[in-house]
Amino acid sequence: MTATAQEPLLVATGLRKAYGPTPALDGADLTVRSGEVVAVMGPSGSGKSTLLHCLAGIVTPDAGEVRYRGRDLAAMSDSGRSALRRTDFGFVFQFGQLVPELTCLENVAMPMRLSGRKRKEAEAQAAKWLERLEVTDIAGKRPGEVSGGQGQRVAVARALVGGPRVVFADEPTGALDSLNGERVMRLLTEAAHDTGAAVVLVTHEARVAAYSDREIVVRDGKSRDMERVS
């Protein structure tokens, strides 16, 4: 997979964030372009998840800025950032975070329902993504009735169903065995590539980062672009 030469989609500059006396980010930078997969790597506690949360507008940095398509996320209202996370951003977390009371189909359709789409239309689109992620057979089951690998593919379908420009994946294979982890990463990166979505992938595993176009290493709250280093 080749990174595009387009203008930056998401740019973070000089991000600093502390929780009490403990700095989580200390001048981190990151640029993401449309269609590329960027792996953010680093040991536990290095600040990589905080970086992802700042990029997604979930956490506001103490200093520095994050610009999405030229817009400063910090200058947007809370409702504006929330709307952005519904329309332009998709999320895949380590444990899926599916709604246990809903079926897998309803979970995938949920982002579209929250955006005002009718149930029939949303579920038809969700069914297409379940097929693409190879989990059509569990559409009517609830998350507690499926395996971890199946549940994580449902989470990937939910992240992609609304056609996001950026997918944020925080340790998406961390709770899976190697075989299921490889399958999830293959399906995620192939689907994102086909739709033109960028992926920001937080991981500490080299085999997962191998699916990326570029690696950013975060250590002690600072970032280093390995492409530039090499």
N, C-alpha and C positions, 0 to 999 in steps of 0.2 A: 504494500500500500504506500502510495507516494503522497507526501504533504503538498498542498496546493501553494501556489505563489501569490495568492490573493492578499488583499489588505487584511490586517489583523481583525479578528472578530471580537476577541476578548483580550484586554491588556491590563495587567496588574503592575503597578510601579511603586517601589519603596514601601511595601506593606509592613506595618508594625502592629502587633496585637499582643497585649499582656493580660493575663488573668491574675489579678493581685500583683505580687512582686515577681511573678514568673513570666518571662517573655515567651510567647508561642511563635511569633514571627518577628524578625529583626531585620527588615529591609529586603523582603522577598520580592522578586520580579517574575513575571510569566506572561508570555504572549501565545495566543492560540488562534489559528487560522481555520477557516471553514474547511471541513472535510478531513482534518488531520486528527490523529489519535496521539495524545500527549500523556505519557506516564509520569506521575509524580511519585518519586521513590524516596525512601529514607527510613531510618530506624523508628521504632515506637517512641513517641514523644518528640519527634523532630519538628513538628509543626505542619506536616503535610495535610492532615485533615482540616486544620484551621485555615490553611491556604484555600482548600477547596470550598469551605463554607464562606469565606470572604468573596471568592470568585462568583459564587452563586447568589450573593446578596443575603445570605442567611445571617451572617455575622458582619458587623460594620468594623472596619479596622480603626485603630487608634490614630494612625497616620498613613499617608500614601493614598492611592486611589485605584479603583477598579473601573474600567470603562468597557461597556458592552456596546458595540456598534457606535462608538463615539460618545455614548451617554455615561455620565458619572453615576454609578449606582447609589452612592451615598447622597446624591442630590435628589434622588427620587423619593417619593413618599413610601410609607410601609405598604400601602395598598398597591402602589405602582410596582414595587418589587415583587409582591405576592402575585400580581397579574403576570409579570414576566416569568415567574417560575411555573405558572400554569400553561403559558403559551409557547415560550421560547426555550425553556429549560426542561430537561428530563433527569430523573434521579434513579440510581440503582444503589442500594445499600448492602452492607455485608450480610444481613439476615433478611433481606427482601422487604420487610416491613409491610407485608400485605395485610389487608383488613380481614381478620379471621371470620367475621360474620358473613362476608360476601363470597360468592363463588369466584373461581379464577377468572371467568369471563367478565363478571361484574367488576372485579379488581382492575382488569385491563381497561375496561370502558370508563372507569371512574374519572380520569382526567378530562375526558371529553364531556362527560355529564356535568362536571364542575364548571366547564366553559360554556354551558348552555345548550349543548347538542341534545337532540331527542334520544330517548333510550334505544329505540330500534336502530337508528343510524349509528349510535356509539357502539352498540354491541355487535353490529355487522362489521364495523371497522376493527373492533377488538378481536373478533373471530379470525379475521385475516392475519392479524399479527400472531395469534396463538398458533395458527398453521405455519407461519413462517418460522416461528421459534420451536416448532416440532412438538407442541404440547396440546394439540387439538383434543386429544382423548380425555383430558382432565378439565375441560371447560366448565363442566357442571359441578366439579368438586370444590370443596373449601380448602384453604391453604393447609389446614391441619391433616388433610387426607392425602397429601402428595409428598413426594420425596424432596429433599433439599435442592437437588439439581433441577427438578421440575419447577419448584417454587421460584427459584432464581431466574429461570427462563420466563416465567410469568412476569416477574418484576422487570425484566428487560423489555418485554412486550409492552408493559404499562408505561415505561419510560419513553418508548418510541412511538406509541400510538398517535400522539398528537402532532407528530412532525416537528420535533424540537430542533433548534439550531445547534444546541449544545447539550450533551449528555454528561452528567457528572456521576462517576461510578466510584464509590468509596469502598475499597477492598471487596469487590463484587464476588470474588471466589474464595474469600477467607474462611468461609464455613463449609467449603466443599472439598471432596477428595480430588486428586489430580485429574482424573478422567472427566468428571463432571465440570471441573474448573476449566479445562481446555475446551470443552463443548460450549460452555457459556461464553467464553471469550471469543471463540470463533464466530458464533452466531451474533454476538453483540457488535463486533468490529465489521463483519460483513454487512449487517443491516445498516449500520451507521454510514459505512462507505457508500452503499447504494442510495441512501437518502441524502447524502451530502452533509450529514450532521458531524460536528466536531465531538470528540470524546476526551474528557479530562479524567484520567484513570489514576486513582490513588492506590498504590500497592507497595508491598515490601518484597514481593516475589519476582525474581528475574524472569521466570518462565511466563509470568503474566505480562510483565513489561515488554517482553519480546513481541507482543502483538502491536506495539505502538510504533509510530513513525519517529518519535523523538522522546528522549528521557530528560526529566528535570530532577535533580537530586536536591532534597531539602535536608539540611543538617544545622542544628542549633538555630533554627528560625531563618536561615539564609538559603537562597536558592542558587543552583548552578546549572546552566544549560549544557548538557553533555555534548550536544552537537557543536556548540561554539568552542568547547574545550578541546574537542578532537580536531 
